[in-house]
């Protein structure tokens, strides 16, 4: 493989990974501007209710007409000894802003197979970038309209994008990567996600963009990677496997292989894809329902699903969305920097994932309580959530192993069924 072809492969992988970076940014950005400050909100039920409102919640309150600007200036942000909860409408819209992202992602994940097969890998990523750019514009312009409605709409659309991107990105990277580099390049998807989370946490600092004047720009930047990715995708080769197996375009598949690997005899790769195509044609279509009913994969599927559930129930999602507020309540002096520390831990443990493929980072799930409880008991309030992050990353290290465990021929489990490599 020449340096030129290595550059083409690196560019294609980097371009695809921008979708994962954007997904990570969208996960962490809603937590970033939660630099908690004390302000006064007046509701029809309480005359003076001193509360803790995040930067975004404050704008929600203004839009809903439950924020007293004059009293907030007069009080200088001081609170009474006994604080009342935020107005119920503000809490409801803020919670919806956080949760709607996951709902959108869950709904769109079922369409990954349809988009990737009908539009292709490159055109599919270009197509869904329209969603990301639209979402970014809605959130970026939220200050000019009704903030809570525009942020909720933007988060919902961004969720739709991330649900599709979470399937398309690893699919494309897996199909264009040489066999000997496939494991390392496959890990870039998860690495890009946690880097995106950390970036959102850093630029969400109060003196950068996480303040009263720039919060809408912070949210609007969620769509920025999609613009760069759209430009770079125009010069990236389409997946050879998609061109040959799905479309039957032999010459275009050969051209794509040569762009990625250099000027070589493609007959071996073409023969391999032909065999895979014939095998796929002879196999019974494996739907999610059929997969769940199959006794062949039942035990392996159970192990894989339990690993995914362990990750979700570790509490990591609550930390991603609310860690600044949680650290503040726990008495941390600088909760935003504690949140950034969580992001750094995420990256460190993702980088050791390559050791997980060799079994070095593989710890039996039964050991989880013993790994998490002692550190939690020893940690002070500032570090109370580190065990949950460690457990989440221990699960992350094992997720790639699950797909290889299910069958000797590796495939990745998705919402739309198993994808074979």
C-alpha positions as CSV (number, residue, x, y, z in Angstrom):
1,X,0.0,0.0,0.0
2,X,1.5,3.3,-1.1
3,X,1.6,6.5,1.0
4,X,-1.0,8.0,-1.3
5,X,-3.4,5.1,-0.7
6,X,-2.7,5.2,3.0
7,X,-3.7,8.8,2.9
8,X,-6.9,8.0,1.1
9,X,-7.8,5.3,3.7
10,X,-6.9,7.6,6.6
11,X,-9.0,10.4,5.1
12,X,-12.0,8.1,4.6
13,X,-11.8,6.8,8.2
14,X,-11.3,10.3,9.6
15,X,-14.2,11.6,7.7
16,X,-16.5,8.8,8.8
17,X,-15.3,9.2,12.4
18,X,-16.5,12.9,12.4
19,X,-20.0,11.5,12.6
20,X,-19.0,9.7,15.9
21,X,-17.3,12.9,17.1
22,X,-20.5,14.8,16.5
23,X,-22.5,12.1,18.3
24,X,-20.2,12.5,21.4
25,X,-20.4,16.2,21.3
26,X,-24.2,16.1,21.2
27,X,-24.2,13.7,24.2
28,X,-22.1,16.0,26.3
29,X,-23.1,19.4,25.2
30,X,-26.4,19.5,27.1
31,X,-24.5,19.0,30.3
32,X,-21.7,21.5,29.6
33,X,-23.6,24.8,30.2
34,X,-24.9,23.7,33.6
35,X,-22.6,26.1,35.4
36,X,-25.0,26.3,38.3
37,X,-25.9,29.8,39.5
38,X,-28.5,31.1,41.9
39,X,-31.4,33.2,40.5
40,X,-34.9,34.0,41.5
41,X,-37.9,32.8,39.7
42,X,-41.5,34.0,40.3
43,X,-44.4,31.6,39.6
44,X,-48.1,31.8,40.1
45,X,-47.7,29.5,43.0
46,X,-44.7,31.1,44.8
47,X,-43.9,34.8,45.1
48,X,-40.2,34.4,45.8
49,X,-38.7,31.0,45.1
50,X,-34.9,31.0,45.1
51,X,-33.7,28.2,42.9
52,X,-30.7,26.8,41.1
53,X,-31.1,27.3,37.4
54,X,-28.7,26.4,34.7
55,X,-27.8,28.8,31.9
56,X,-30.3,27.2,29.5
57,X,-33.0,26.8,32.2
58,X,-32.8,30.5,32.9
59,X,-33.7,31.3,29.3
60,X,-36.5,28.7,29.4
61,X,-37.8,30.5,32.5
62,X,-37.6,33.9,30.7
63,X,-39.4,32.5,27.7
64,X,-42.1,30.9,29.9
65,X,-42.6,34.2,31.8
66,X,-41.6,32.7,35.2
67,X,-38.2,34.6,35.6
68,X,-38.0,37.8,37.6
69,X,-35.1,39.8,36.0
70,X,-35.4,42.8,38.4
71,X,-35.4,40.7,41.5
72,X,-32.5,38.7,40.2
73,X,-30.4,41.8,39.7
74,X,-31.4,43.3,43.0
75,X,-30.6,40.2,44.9
76,X,-27.3,39.8,43.0
77,X,-27.9,36.0,42.7
78,X,-28.1,35.4,46.4
79,X,-30.5,32.7,47.7
80,X,-32.4,32.3,50.8
81,X,-31.5,29.6,53.3
82,X,-34.2,27.3,52.2
83,X,-34.3,26.9,48.5
84,X,-37.5,26.0,46.5
85,X,-37.4,23.8,43.5
86,X,-37.4,25.2,40.0
87,X,-40.8,26.0,38.4
88,X,-42.4,22.7,37.2
89,X,-42.7,23.9,33.6
90,X,-39.0,24.7,33.4
91,X,-38.1,21.3,34.8
92,X,-40.4,19.6,32.4
93,X,-39.1,21.3,29.3
94,X,-35.5,20.9,30.5
95,X,-36.0,17.2,31.1
96,X,-37.6,16.8,27.7
97,X,-34.6,18.6,26.1
98,X,-32.4,15.9,27.5
99,X,-34.6,12.9,27.0
100,X,-35.8,13.6,23.5
101,X,-32.3,13.0,22.1
102,X,-32.4,9.4,23.2
103,X,-35.9,8.9,21.9
104,X,-35.0,10.2,18.5
105,X,-31.9,8.0,18.4
106,X,-33.9,4.9,19.3
107,X,-36.5,5.5,16.6
108,X,-34.0,6.2,13.8
109,X,-31.7,3.3,14.6
110,X,-34.3,1.0,13.0
111,X,-33.8,2.8,9.7
112,X,-30.0,2.3,9.4
113,X,-30.2,-0.8,7.2
114,X,-32.7,0.9,4.9
115,X,-30.6,4.1,4.5
116,X,-27.3,2.3,4.1
117,X,-28.6,-0.1,1.5
118,X,-30.8,2.3,-0.5
119,X,-28.6,5.4,-0.4
120,X,-25.2,3.7,0.1
121,X,-22.6,4.4,2.8
122,X,-21.3,7.7,1.4
123,X,-24.6,9.1,0.2
124,X,-26.3,7.8,3.4
125,X,-23.9,9.8,5.6
126,X,-24.4,12.9,3.3
127,X,-28.2,12.4,3.5
128,X,-28.3,12.3,7.3
129,X,-26.0,15.3,7.6
130,X,-29.0,17.4,6.5
131,X,-30.6,16.4,9.9
132,X,-27.5,17.4,11.8
133,X,-27.1,20.8,10.1
134,X,-30.9,21.5,10.6
135,X,-30.6,20.6,14.3
136,X,-27.6,22.8,14.7
137,X,-29.3,25.7,13.1
138,X,-32.4,25.3,15.3
139,X,-30.3,25.2,18.5
140,X,-27.9,27.9,17.3
141,X,-30.8,30.3,16.6
142,X,-32.7,29.4,19.8
143,X,-32.0,32.7,21.4
144,X,-33.8,34.5,18.6
145,X,-37.0,32.5,19.0
146,X,-38.6,30.4,21.7
147,X,-35.6,28.8,23.3
148,X,-37.3,25.7,24.9
149,X,-39.2,24.8,21.7
150,X,-36.2,25.3,19.4
151,X,-33.8,23.4,21.6
152,X,-36.2,20.5,22.1
153,X,-36.8,20.3,18.3
154,X,-33.1,20.5,17.6
155,X,-32.3,17.8,20.1
156,X,-34.9,15.5,18.7
157,X,-33.6,15.9,15.1
158,X,-30.0,15.5,16.4
159,X,-31.1,12.3,18.1
160,X,-32.5,11.1,14.7
161,X,-29.1,11.9,13.2
162,X,-27.1,10.1,15.9
163,X,-29.2,7.0,15.7
164,X,-28.5,6.7,12.0
165,X,-24.8,7.7,12.3
166,X,-24.2,5.2,15.1
167,X,-24.9,2.4,12.5
168,X,-23.5,4.0,9.3
169,X,-20.1,5.1,10.7
170,X,-18.9,1.7,12.0
171,X,-20.4,0.0,9.1
172,X,-18.4,2.1,6.6
173,X,-15.2,1.9,8.6
174,X,-15.4,-1.8,8.9
175,X,-16.0,-2.4,5.2
176,X,-13.1,-0.2,4.0
177,X,-10.5,-1.2,6.6
178,X,-7.8,-3.8,5.7
179,X,-8.2,-7.0,7.7
180,X,-5.0,-6.4,9.8
181,X,-6.1,-2.9,10.7
182,X,-9.8,-3.6,11.2
183,X,-9.7,-4.0,15.0
184,X,-7.8,-0.8,15.5
185,X,-9.9,1.2,13.1
186,X,-13.1,-0.2,14.6
187,X,-12.1,1.2,18.0
188,X,-12.0,4.7,16.4
189,X,-15.8,5.0,16.5
190,X,-15.9,4.7,20.3
191,X,-12.7,6.9,20.7
192,X,-14.3,9.7,18.5
193,X,-17.4,9.6,20.7
194,X,-15.6,10.1,24.0
195,X,-13.3,12.8,22.4
196,X,-16.5,14.6,21.3
197,X,-17.9,14.4,24.8
198,X,-14.6,15.9,26.2
199,X,-14.6,18.7,23.6
200,X,-18.1,19.7,24.5
201,X,-17.2,19.8,28.2
202,X,-14.1,21.9,27.6
203,X,-15.7,24.6,25.3
204,X,-18.7,24.5,27.6
205,X,-16.7,26.2,30.4
206,X,-18.1,29.5,31.6
207,X,-15.3,31.6,30.2
208,X,-15.6,29.9,26.7
209,X,-19.1,29.3,25.5
210,X,-21.0,28.0,28.5
211,X,-22.3,31.3,29.6
212,X,-25.4,33.4,29.3
213,X,-24.4,35.1,26.1
214,X,-22.9,32.2,24.1
215,X,-24.9,29.1,25.2
216,X,-26.8,29.0,21.9
217,X,-23.6,29.0,19.9
218,X,-22.4,26.1,22.1
219,X,-25.5,24.1,21.2
220,X,-25.4,25.2,17.6
221,X,-21.9,23.8,17.1
222,X,-23.4,20.4,17.3
223,X,-24.0,20.6,13.6
224,X,-20.5,21.9,12.7
225,X,-18.8,18.5,12.2
226,X,-21.5,17.6,9.7
227,X,-20.5,20.5,7.4
228,X,-16.9,19.4,7.4
229,X,-17.8,15.8,6.9
230,X,-20.1,16.6,4.0
231,X,-17.3,18.4,2.2
232,X,-14.8,15.6,2.8
233,X,-17.2,12.8,1.9
234,X,-17.2,14.1,-1.7
235,X,-13.7,12.9,-2.1
236,X,-14.0,9.6,-0.2
237,X,-14.4,6.3,-2.0
238,X,-17.6,4.3,-1.6
239,X,-17.4,0.9,0.2
240,X,-16.2,-1.8,-2.2
241,X,-18.4,-4.3,-0.5
242,X,-21.5,-2.2,-1.0
243,X,-20.7,-1.6,-4.6
244,X,-20.1,-5.3,-5.3
245,X,-22.4,-7.2,-3.0
246,X,-25.4,-4.8,-3.0
247,X,-25.2,-3.2,-6.5
248,X,-23.2,-5.8,-8.4
249,X,-20.9,-3.1,-9.9
250,X,-17.6,-5.0,-10.3
251,X,-15.6,-2.3,-12.1
252,X,-16.5,0.4,-9.6
253,X,-15.7,-2.0,-6.7
254,X,-12.3,-2.6,-8.2
255,X,-11.6,1.1,-8.6
256,X,-12.6,1.7,-4.9
257,X,-10.3,-1.1,-3.8
258,X,-7.4,0.3,-5.7
259,X,-8.1,3.8,-4.2
260,X,-7.9,2.3,-0.7
261,X,-5.2,-0.3,-1.2
262,X,-3.2,0.8,-4.2
263,X,-2.7,-0.6,-7.7
264,X,-2.8,-4.4,-7.1
265,X,-4.6,-7.5,-8.3
266,X,-8.1,-7.2,-6.8
267,X,-9.2,-10.7,-7.9
268,X,-8.6,-12.2,-4.4
269,X,-10.8,-9.5,-2.7
270,X,-13.4,-9.8,-5.5
271,X,-13.5,-13.6,-5.1
272,X,-14.0,-13.2,-1.3
273,X,-16.8,-10.7,-1.8
274,X,-18.4,-13.1,-4.4
275,X,-18.3,-15.9,-1.9
276,X,-19.8,-13.7,0.8
277,X,-22.5,-12.6,-1.7
278,X,-23.5,-16.2,-2.5
279,X,-23.5,-17.2,1.1
280,X,-25.8,-14.2,1.9
281,X,-28.1,-15.2,-0.9
282,X,-28.4,-18.7,0.4
283,X,-29.0,-17.7,4.0
284,X,-32.4,-17.1,5.4
285,X,-33.0,-13.4,6.1
286,X,-32.3,-12.8,9.8
287,X,-34.7,-10.3,11.3
288,X,-34.7,-9.2,14.9
289,X,-37.6,-11.4,15.7
290,X,-36.0,-14.4,14.1
291,X,-32.8,-13.7,15.8
292,X,-34.5,-13.6,19.2
293,X,-36.3,-16.9,18.5
294,X,-33.2,-18.7,17.2
295,X,-31.7,-21.3,19.7
296,X,-28.4,-21.2,17.8
297,X,-27.5,-17.7,19.0
298,X,-29.6,-17.6,22.2
299,X,-26.8,-18.0,24.7
300,X,-24.4,-15.7,22.9
301,X,-27.0,-13.1,22.3
302,X,-27.9,-13.1,26.0
303,X,-24.3,-12.5,26.9
304,X,-24.0,-9.6,24.4
305,X,-27.2,-8.0,25.5
306,X,-26.3,-8.3,29.2
307,X,-23.1,-6.5,28.5
308,X,-24.9,-3.6,26.8
309,X,-27.5,-3.5,29.6
310,X,-24.7,-3.4,32.2
311,X,-23.2,-0.4,30.5
312,X,-26.6,1.4,30.4
313,X,-27.5,0.6,34.0
314,X,-24.1,1.7,35.3
315,X,-25.6,5.2,35.5
316,X,-23.2,6.6,33.0
317,X,-25.9,8.4,31.0
318,X,-27.1,10.3,34.1
319,X,-23.5,11.4,34.6
320,X,-23.1,12.5,31.0
321,X,-26.3,14.6,31.1
322,X,-26.3,15.9,34.7
323,X,-22.8,15.4,36.2
324,X,-22.2,19.2,36.6
325,X,-25.4,19.5,38.6
326,X,-24.7,16.3,40.6
327,X,-21.2,17.3,41.4
328,X,-22.5,20.7,42.6
329,X,-25.0,19.0,44.9
330,X,-22.3,16.7,46.2
331,X,-20.3,19.8,47.4
332,X,-17.6,19.9,44.7
333,X,-16.1,23.3,44.5
334,X,-15.5,23.3,40.8
335,X,-18.1,20.9,39.3
336,X,-17.4,21.8,35.7
337,X,-13.8,20.6,36.1
338,X,-14.9,17.4,37.8
339,X,-17.1,16.8,34.7
340,X,-14.1,17.3,32.4
341,X,-12.2,14.8,34.6
342,X,-14.9,12.2,33.8
343,X,-14.4,12.9,30.1
344,X,-10.7,12.4,30.5
345,X,-11.2,9.0,32.2
346,X,-13.5,8.0,29.3
347,X,-10.8,8.6,26.8
348,X,-8.1,6.9,28.8
349,X,-10.1,3.7,29.2
350,X,-11.2,3.7,25.6
351,X,-7.5,3.9,24.5
352,X,-6.8,0.6,26.4
353,X,-9.6,-1.1,24.4
354,X,-6.9,-2.7,22.2
355,X,-5.8,-4.6,25.3
356,X,-9.3,-5.7,25.7
357,X,-9.2,-7.6,22.4
358,X,-6.3,-9.6,23.8
359,X,-8.1,-10.3,27.0
360,X,-6.0,-8.0,29.1
361,X,-8.8,-5.7,30.0
362,X,-11.5,-8.3,30.3
363,X,-12.9,-8.6,33.8
364,X,-15.8,-10.9,34.7
365,X,-19.1,-9.0,35.2
366,X,-19.5,-10.7,38.6
367,X,-16.6,-8.7,39.8
368,X,-18.3,-5.4,39.2
369,X,-19.7,-4.8,42.7
370,X,-16.3,-5.5,44.2
371,X,-14.6,-3.2,41.8
372,X,-17.0,-0.3,42.3
373,X,-18.1,-0.4,45.9
374,X,-14.6,-0.1,47.6
375,X,-13.6,2.9,45.4
376,X,-16.9,4.5,46.1
377,X,-16.4,4.1,49.8
378,X,-12.9,5.5,49.7
379,X,-13.7,8.4,47.4
380,X,-14.7,11.8,48.7
381,X,-17.7,13.7,47.1
382,X,-15.4,15.0,44.4
383,X,-14.7,11.5,43.1
384,X,-17.9,9.8,43.9
385,X,-18.9,9.0,40.3
386,X,-15.5,7.7,39.1
387,X,-16.6,4.0,39.9
388,X,-19.6,4.3,37.6
389,X,-17.4,5.6,34.8
390,X,-14.9,2.8,35.4
391,X,-17.6,0.2,35.2
392,X,-19.0,1.8,32.0
393,X,-15.6,1.7,30.4
394,X,-15.1,-1.9,31.5
395,X,-18.3,-2.7,29.7
396,X,-17.2,-0.7,26.7
397,X,-14.0,-2.8,26.5
398,X,-16.0,-6.0,26.3
399,X,-18.6,-4.8,23.8
400,X,-16.3,-5.6,20.8
401,X,-15.5,-8.9,22.3
402,X,-19.2,-9.9,22.4
403,X,-19.6,-9.7,18.6
404,X,-16.7,-12.1,18.2
405,X,-18.0,-14.4,20.8
406,X,-21.4,-14.9,19.2
407,X,-19.9,-16.6,16.1
408,X,-16.5,-17.4,14.6
409,X,-17.5,-15.3,11.7
410,X,-17.6,-11.8,13.4
411,X,-20.6,-9.6,13.1
412,X,-21.8,-6.5,14.9
413,X,-25.2,-6.6,16.5
414,X,-27.4,-3.6,15.6
415,X,-31.0,-2.7,16.2
416,X,-31.7,-3.9,12.7
417,X,-30.0,-7.3,13.0
418,X,-26.5,-8.7,12.7
419,X,-24.1,-7.1,10.3
420,X,-21.4,-9.5,9.1
421,X,-17.9,-8.4,8.3
